[in-house]
Amino acid sequence: MITIFTDGSSRGNPGPGGWGSVVVQNENSKVKSEGGTAAHKKSEPYITELGGSENPTTNNRMELMAAIQGLSHTPQNSEASVFTDSSYVINGITKWIHGWKRNDWKTKTKNDVLNKDLWTKLADAIESRTVVWKYVGGHVGILGNERCDHIATAFADGMEIKLYSGPLSGYDLPNIMDISHDSEKAAAKKSSSSHSKAKAYSYISSVGGVIEVHHSWAECEKRVKGAKGARYKKALNIEDQVRIIDEFGTV
């Protein structure tokens, strides 16, 4: 099983953005005997860091690009677990995409699906692979997610960053596979904290059938103010956010 961590970032919506992926897979290396024949094989996790930028762009586009590029660096017919903190990516590729395909990539308002170019690429990428999508909370101490965030923000800010490609033994994050903060624990932590303080986890808006997630009311208000037929709601935790996105729907 190949493990892929992904994250995206944008400075504005739209604005300059970046994406980052860390791919962890086994690399078989032949150890030759003195006679020149392969005596045995040894296997060690191999790390490939990927990153890039786009300007102008959005956070959702960068989240999608991170997943696409991470999967593109795995063999066809392989099995991969993709860890992302984007509910937009997970809901889109596991739920909404079925309706989009049936409707020729149109939303229920008969508009083209937002980011259709990237959704079709992601759909192609999973066609020949077995992919398990796993949500991880952002900034909860998962090294893979934190590293991808660092790569993505560096590219978004136009900063130089060295990307690693090589065996795990030479990597600065030897515990990259420590994912003890799984999705359920992260979500529970977010839920408990949000409800006790009664503060917003996020704001979800729908304008013209296009859904976006905002991390501040000011950002949400700016989008919906004066927009005909706009809808918006406050989410208290990640589960609430996913429920509202499903409620608004995009198919």
C-alpha atoms as a printed R data frame, in Angstrom:
    type eleno elety resid chain resno       x       y       z
1   ATOM     1    CA   MET     A     1   0.000   0.000   0.000
2   ATOM     2    CA   ILE     A     2   1.382   3.380  -1.055
3   ATOM     3    CA   THR     A     3   0.814   6.320   1.284
4   ATOM     4    CA   ILE     A     4   0.281   9.838  -0.063
5   ATOM     5    CA   PHE     A     5  -0.022  13.023   1.984
6   ATOM     6    CA   THR     A     6  -1.389  16.124   0.234
7   ATOM     7    CA   ASP     A     7  -2.181  19.760   0.955
8   ATOM     8    CA   GLY     A     8  -2.926  22.990  -0.905
9   ATOM     9    CA   SER     A     9  -2.702  26.676  -0.105
10  ATOM    10    CA   SER     A    10  -3.649  30.002  -1.659
11  ATOM    11    CA   ARG     A    11  -3.039  33.590  -0.627
12  ATOM    12    CA   GLY     A    12  -6.407  34.975  -1.571
13  ATOM    13    CA   ASN     A    13  -9.348  33.492  -3.421
14  ATOM    14    CA   PRO     A    14  -8.177  33.784  -6.101
15  ATOM    15    CA   GLY     A    15  -4.533  34.583  -5.503
16  ATOM    16    CA   PRO     A    16  -1.070  33.004  -5.670
17  ATOM    17    CA   GLY     A    17  -1.162  29.413  -4.509
18  ATOM    18    CA   GLY     A    18   0.864  26.275  -4.056
19  ATOM    19    CA   TRP     A    19   0.433  22.567  -3.517
20  ATOM    20    CA   GLY     A    20   2.504  19.863  -1.847
21  ATOM    21    CA   SER     A    21   2.537  16.066  -1.832
22  ATOM    22    CA   VAL     A    22   4.643  13.452  -0.078
23  ATOM    23    CA   VAL     A    23   4.561   9.964  -1.600
24  ATOM    24    CA   VAL     A    24   5.792   7.013   0.466
25  ATOM    25    CA   GLN     A    25   6.286   3.724  -1.367
26  ATOM    26    CA   ASN     A    26   8.620   0.751  -1.293
27  ATOM    27    CA   GLU     A    27  11.615   0.753  -3.614
28  ATOM    28    CA   ASN     A    28  13.131  -2.672  -4.315
29  ATOM    29    CA   SER     A    29  16.876  -2.655  -4.874
30  ATOM    30    CA   LYS     A    30  18.838  -5.655  -6.058
31  ATOM    31    CA   VAL     A    31  21.968  -6.575  -4.136
32  ATOM    32    CA   LYS     A    32  24.368  -8.348  -6.459
33  ATOM    33    CA   SER     A    33  26.728 -11.096  -5.424
34  ATOM    34    CA   GLU     A    34  30.345 -11.173  -6.514
35  ATOM    35    CA   GLY     A    35  29.335 -13.262  -9.514
36  ATOM    36    CA   GLY     A    36  27.099 -10.469 -10.763
37  ATOM    37    CA   THR     A    37  23.760 -12.172 -10.125
38  ATOM    38    CA   ALA     A    38  21.087 -10.922  -7.778
39  ATOM    39    CA   ALA     A    39  21.647 -12.595  -4.429
40  ATOM    40    CA   HIS     A    40  18.567 -11.124  -2.740
41  ATOM    41    CA   LYS     A    41  16.341  -8.064  -2.650
42  ATOM    42    CA   LYS     A    42  15.873  -5.558   0.092
43  ATOM    43    CA   SER     A    43  13.060  -3.084   0.382
44  ATOM    44    CA   GLU     A    44  13.026   0.307   2.083
45  ATOM    45    CA   PRO     A    45  10.362   3.000   2.037
46  ATOM    46    CA   TYR     A    46  11.169   5.591  -0.610
47  ATOM    47    CA   ILE     A    47  10.125   9.225  -0.188
48  ATOM    48    CA   THR     A    48   9.194  11.545  -3.044
49  ATOM    49    CA   GLU     A    49   8.313  15.150  -2.235
50  ATOM    50    CA   LEU     A    50   6.419  17.098  -4.877
51  ATOM    51    CA   GLY     A    51   5.303  20.698  -5.107
52  ATOM    52    CA   GLY     A    52   4.233  23.416  -7.481
53  ATOM    53    CA   SER     A    53   2.456  26.734  -7.835
54  ATOM    54    CA   GLU     A    54  -0.263  28.499  -9.800
55  ATOM    55    CA   ASN     A    55  -1.271  32.158  -9.980
56  ATOM    56    CA   PRO     A    56  -4.054  33.098  -9.795
57  ATOM    57    CA   THR     A    57  -5.702  30.097  -8.205
58  ATOM    58    CA   THR     A    58  -7.846  28.972  -5.272
59  ATOM    59    CA   ASN     A    59  -7.257  26.736  -2.280
60  ATOM    60    CA   ASN     A    60  -9.601  24.101  -3.712
61  ATOM    61    CA   ARG     A    61  -7.656  23.948  -6.980
62  ATOM    62    CA   MET     A    62  -4.408  23.478  -5.088
63  ATOM    63    CA   GLU     A    63  -5.908  20.714  -2.946
64  ATOM    64    CA   LEU     A    64  -6.982  18.932  -6.130
65  ATOM    65    CA   MET     A    65  -3.611  19.422  -7.806
66  ATOM    66    CA   ALA     A    66  -1.797  17.955  -4.805
67  ATOM    67    CA   ALA     A    67  -3.891  14.774  -5.014
68  ATOM    68    CA   ILE     A    68  -3.516  14.514  -8.801
69  ATOM    69    CA   GLN     A    69   0.252  14.915  -8.750
70  ATOM    70    CA   GLY     A    70   0.689  12.553  -5.821
71  ATOM    71    CA   LEU     A    71  -1.259   9.790  -7.575
72  ATOM    72    CA   SER     A    72   0.522  10.419 -10.872
73  ATOM    73    CA   HIS     A    73   3.778   9.372  -9.183
74  ATOM    74    CA   THR     A    74   2.437   5.909  -8.373
75  ATOM    75    CA   PRO     A    75   2.294   2.916 -10.750
76  ATOM    76    CA   GLN     A    76  -0.947   2.020 -12.459
77  ATOM    77    CA   ASN     A    77  -2.852  -0.856 -10.830
78  ATOM    78    CA   SER     A    78  -1.340   0.077  -7.469
79  ATOM    79    CA   GLU     A    79  -3.114   0.623  -4.147
80  ATOM    80    CA   ALA     A    80  -2.795   3.945  -2.366
81  ATOM    81    CA   SER     A    81  -4.091   5.677   0.745
82  ATOM    82    CA   VAL     A    82  -4.431   9.430   0.270
83  ATOM    83    CA   PHE     A    83  -4.441  11.567   3.428
84  ATOM    84    CA   THR     A    84  -5.899  15.052   2.984
85  ATOM    85    CA   ASP     A    85  -7.473  17.738   5.155
86  ATOM    86    CA   SER     A    86  -9.770  18.796   2.299
87  ATOM    87    CA   SER     A    87 -13.389  17.704   2.703
88  ATOM    88    CA   TYR     A    88 -13.963  19.289  -0.718
89  ATOM    89    CA   VAL     A    89 -11.645  16.746  -2.365
90  ATOM    90    CA   ILE     A    90 -12.970  13.760  -0.412
91  ATOM    91    CA   ASN     A    91 -16.646  14.585  -0.931
92  ATOM    92    CA   GLY     A    92 -16.081  15.401  -4.568
93  ATOM    93    CA   ILE     A    93 -14.215  12.223  -5.497
94  ATOM    94    CA   THR     A    94 -16.330   9.840  -3.388
95  ATOM    95    CA   LYS     A    95 -19.831  11.355  -3.690
96  ATOM    96    CA   TRP     A    96 -20.442  14.257  -6.063
97  ATOM    97    CA   ILE     A    97 -18.423  12.887  -8.972
98  ATOM    98    CA   HIS     A    98 -20.971  10.155  -9.736
99  ATOM    99    CA   GLY     A    99 -23.688  12.717 -10.391
100 ATOM   100    CA   TRP     A   100 -21.315  14.958 -12.319
101 ATOM   101    CA   LYS     A   101 -20.459  12.119 -14.674
102 ATOM   102    CA   ARG     A   102 -24.105  11.196 -15.187
103 ATOM   103    CA   ASN     A   103 -24.895  14.838 -15.973
104 ATOM   104    CA   ASP     A   104 -21.933  15.305 -18.350
105 ATOM   105    CA   TRP     A   105 -20.004  17.322 -15.748
106 ATOM   106    CA   LYS     A   106 -22.859  19.737 -15.088
107 ATOM   107    CA   THR     A   107 -24.212  20.857 -11.712
108 ATOM   108    CA   LYS     A   108 -27.903  20.852 -10.854
109 ATOM   109    CA   THR     A   109 -27.976  24.466 -12.093
110 ATOM   110    CA   LYS     A   110 -26.731  23.243 -15.510
111 ATOM   111    CA   ASN     A   111 -23.409  25.046 -15.133
112 ATOM   112    CA   ASP     A   112 -20.057  23.392 -15.718
113 ATOM   113    CA   VAL     A   113 -18.658  21.839 -12.555
114 ATOM   114    CA   LEU     A   114 -16.196  24.248 -10.970
115 ATOM   115    CA   ASN     A   115 -12.611  23.059 -11.523
116 ATOM   116    CA   LYS     A   116 -13.845  20.546 -14.088
117 ATOM   117    CA   ASP     A   117 -10.391  20.379 -15.697
118 ATOM   118    CA   LEU     A   118  -8.849  19.107 -12.465
119 ATOM   119    CA   TRP     A   119 -11.748  16.863 -11.469
120 ATOM   120    CA   THR     A   120 -11.504  15.013 -14.788
121 ATOM   121    CA   LYS     A   121  -7.756  14.544 -14.276
122 ATOM   122    CA   LEU     A   122  -8.327  13.185 -10.782
123 ATOM   123    CA   ALA     A   123 -11.037  10.870 -12.113
124 ATOM   124    CA   ASP     A   124  -8.585   9.542 -14.701
125 ATOM   125    CA   ALA     A   125  -5.908   9.064 -12.040
126 ATOM   126    CA   ILE     A   126  -8.097   6.802  -9.886
127 ATOM   127    CA   GLU     A   127  -9.450   4.861 -12.857
128 ATOM   128    CA   SER     A   128  -6.490   2.464 -12.906
129 ATOM   129    CA   ARG     A   129  -5.697   2.544  -9.186
130 ATOM   130    CA   THR     A   130  -7.335   1.421  -5.963
131 ATOM   131    CA   VAL     A   131  -7.488   4.519  -3.786
132 ATOM   132    CA   VAL     A   132  -8.651   4.903  -0.186
133 ATOM   133    CA   TRP     A   133  -9.360   8.496   0.821
134 ATOM   134    CA   LYS     A   134  -8.707   9.413   4.450
135 ATOM   135    CA   TYR     A   135  -9.467  12.714   6.133
136 ATOM   136    CA   VAL     A   136  -6.908  14.140   8.562
137 ATOM   137    CA   GLY     A   137  -7.342  17.273  10.625
138 ATOM   138    CA   GLY     A   138  -5.071  20.110   9.592
139 ATOM   139    CA   HIS     A   139  -2.351  21.161  12.033
140 ATOM   140    CA   VAL     A   140  -2.956  18.375  14.552
141 ATOM   141    CA   GLY     A   141   0.607  17.087  14.520
142 ATOM   142    CA   ILE     A   142   0.540  14.624  11.623
143 ATOM   143    CA   LEU     A   143   4.010  14.979  10.113
144 ATOM   144    CA   GLY     A   144   2.973  14.160   6.550
145 ATOM   145    CA   ASN     A   145   0.235  16.782   6.578
146 ATOM   146    CA   GLU     A   146   2.482  19.371   8.222
147 ATOM   147    CA   ARG     A   147   5.239  18.813   5.657
148 ATOM   148    CA   CYS     A   148   2.802  19.158   2.746
149 ATOM   149    CA   ASP     A   149   1.450  22.362   4.267
150 ATOM   150    CA   HIS     A   150   5.013  23.717   4.491
151 ATOM   151    CA   ILE     A   151   5.696  22.834   0.852
152 ATOM   152    CA   ALA     A   152   2.397  24.307  -0.348
153 ATOM   153    CA   THR     A   153   2.771  27.599   1.522
154 ATOM   154    CA   ALA     A   154   6.382  27.967   0.379
155 ATOM   155    CA   PHE     A   155   5.318  27.698  -3.256
156 ATOM   156    CA   ALA     A   156   2.365  30.034  -2.655
157 ATOM   157    CA   ASP     A   157   4.733  32.625  -1.186
158 ATOM   158    CA   GLY     A   158   7.331  32.198  -3.934
159 ATOM   159    CA   MET     A   159   9.953  30.934  -1.499
160 ATOM   160    CA   GLU     A   160  12.697  28.484  -2.372
161 ATOM   161    CA   ILE     A   161  12.293  25.041  -0.851
162 ATOM   162    CA   LYS     A   162  14.315  21.875  -1.319
163 ATOM   163    CA   LEU     A   163  12.217  18.816  -2.117
164 ATOM   164    CA   TYR     A   164  13.527  15.451  -0.988
165 ATOM   165    CA   SER     A   165  13.625  12.303  -3.092
166 ATOM   166    CA   GLY     A   166  15.307   9.256  -1.635
167 ATOM   167    CA   PRO     A   167  15.155   6.475   0.960
168 ATOM   168    CA   LEU     A   168  13.448   6.958   4.307
169 ATOM   169    CA   SER     A   169  16.779   6.425   6.064
170 ATOM   170    CA   GLY     A   170  18.007   9.749   4.678
171 ATOM   171    CA   TYR     A   171  14.822  11.709   5.299
172 ATOM   172    CA   ASP     A   172  14.560  14.448   7.928
173 ATOM   173    CA   LEU     A   173  11.168  13.079   9.038
174 ATOM   174    CA   PRO     A   174  11.792   9.393   9.832
175 ATOM   175    CA   ASN     A   175   8.404   9.175  11.585
176 ATOM   176    CA   ILE     A   176   6.499  10.347   8.513
177 ATOM   177    CA   MET     A   177   4.237   7.285   8.735
178 ATOM   178    CA   ASP     A   178   3.068   8.135  12.260
179 ATOM   179    CA   ILE     A   179  -0.603   8.931  11.712
180 ATOM   180    CA   SER     A   180  -1.776   8.393  15.270
181 ATOM   181    CA   HIS     A   181  -4.126  11.365  14.932
182 ATOM   182    CA   ASP     A   182  -6.539   9.579  12.614
183 ATOM   183    CA   SER     A   183  -9.587  11.253  11.106
184 ATOM   184    CA   GLU     A   184 -12.016  10.212  13.838
185 ATOM   185    CA   LYS     A   185  -9.797  11.457  16.659
186 ATOM   186    CA   ALA     A   186  -9.092  14.721  14.862
187 ATOM   187    CA   ALA     A   187 -12.769  15.275  14.138
188 ATOM   188    CA   ALA     A   188 -13.741  14.478  17.731
189 ATOM   189    CA   LYS     A   189 -11.167  16.923  19.027
190 ATOM   190    CA   LYS     A   190 -12.431  19.638  16.708
191 ATOM   191    CA   SER     A   191 -16.045  18.889  17.610
192 ATOM   192    CA   SER     A   192 -15.498  18.963  21.362
193 ATOM   193    CA   SER     A   193 -13.544  22.204  21.262
194 ATOM   194    CA   SER     A   194 -15.951  23.969  18.915
195 ATOM   195    CA   HIS     A   195 -19.107  23.063  20.822
196 ATOM   196    CA   SER     A   196 -17.716  23.969  24.217
197 ATOM   197    CA   LYS     A   197 -16.701  27.451  23.040
198 ATOM   198    CA   ALA     A   198 -19.650  27.856  20.642
199 ATOM   199    CA   LYS     A   199 -17.337  29.281  17.996
200 ATOM   200    CA   ALA     A   200 -17.468  28.642  14.275
201 ATOM   201    CA   TYR     A   201 -15.285  25.941  12.784
202 ATOM   202    CA   SER     A   202 -15.949  27.306   9.289
203 ATOM   203    CA   TYR     A   203 -18.541  29.015   7.129
204 ATOM   204    CA   ILE     A   204 -19.976  27.393   4.008
205 ATOM   205    CA   SER     A   205 -21.425  29.424   1.154
206 ATOM   206    CA   SER     A   206 -23.224  28.467  -2.032
207 ATOM   207    CA   VAL     A   207 -23.479  30.972  -4.886
208 ATOM   208    CA   GLY     A   208 -24.869  29.845  -8.223
209 ATOM   209    CA   GLY     A   209 -24.599  26.224  -7.097
210 ATOM   210    CA   VAL     A   210 -20.863  26.570  -6.365
211 ATOM   211    CA   ILE     A   211 -19.851  25.715  -2.814
212 ATOM   212    CA   GLU     A   212 -16.888  27.204  -0.968
213 ATOM   213    CA   VAL     A   213 -15.597  26.786   2.588
214 ATOM   214    CA   HIS     A   214 -14.407  29.893   4.441
215 ATOM   215    CA   HIS     A   215 -12.388  30.184   7.628
216 ATOM   216    CA   SER     A   216 -13.811  33.572   8.627
217 ATOM   217    CA   TRP     A   217 -17.203  35.249   8.534
218 ATOM   218    CA   ALA     A   218 -15.709  38.280   6.758
219 ATOM   219    CA   GLU     A   219 -14.599  36.086   3.866
220 ATOM   220    CA   CYS     A   220 -17.990  34.367   3.660
221 ATOM   221    CA   GLU     A   221 -19.926  37.633   3.941
222 ATOM   222    CA   LYS     A   222 -17.888  39.184   1.132
223 ATOM   223    CA   ARG     A   223 -18.881  36.339  -1.193
224 ATOM   224    CA   VAL     A   224 -22.603  36.145  -0.414
225 ATOM   225    CA   LYS     A   225 -23.398  39.830   0.085
226 ATOM   226    CA   GLY     A   226 -25.614  40.979  -2.755
227 ATOM   227    CA   ALA     A   227 -25.411  37.607  -4.551
228 ATOM   228    CA   LYS     A   228 -28.808  36.475  -5.798
229 ATOM   229    CA   GLY     A   229 -29.921  33.159  -4.322
230 ATOM   230    CA   ALA     A   230 -26.827  32.860  -2.118
231 ATOM   231    CA   ARG     A   231 -26.925  30.425   0.800
232 ATOM   232    CA   TYR     A   232 -24.606  30.239   3.789
233 ATOM   233    CA   LYS     A   233 -24.289  28.473   7.126
234 ATOM   234    CA   LYS     A   234 -21.920  28.261  10.058
235 ATOM   235    CA   ALA     A   235 -20.348  24.910  10.915
236 ATOM   236    CA   LEU     A   236 -19.277  24.097  14.473
237 ATOM   237    CA   ASN     A   237 -17.000  21.168  13.555
238 ATOM   238    CA   ILE     A   238 -15.803  19.109  10.596
239 ATOM   239    CA   GLU     A   239 -18.779  16.753  10.706
240 ATOM   240    CA   ASP     A   240 -21.111  19.760  10.690
241 ATOM   241    CA   GLN     A   241 -19.180  21.173   7.742
242 ATOM   242    CA   VAL     A   242 -19.506  17.954   5.731
243 ATOM   243    CA   ARG     A   243 -23.250  17.763   6.539
244 ATOM   244    CA   ILE     A   244 -23.838  21.321   5.332
245 ATOM   245    CA   ILE     A   245 -21.855  20.748   2.140
246 ATOM   246    CA   ASP     A   246 -23.963  17.673   1.461
247 ATOM   247    CA   GLU     A   247 -27.109  19.655   2.215
248 ATOM   248    CA   PHE     A   248 -26.223  22.443  -0.203
249 ATOM   249    CA   GLY     A   249 -25.170  19.850  -2.799
250 ATOM   250    CA   THR     A   250 -23.537  20.399  -6.161
251 ATOM   251    CA   VAL     A   251 -25.023  17.610  -8.303
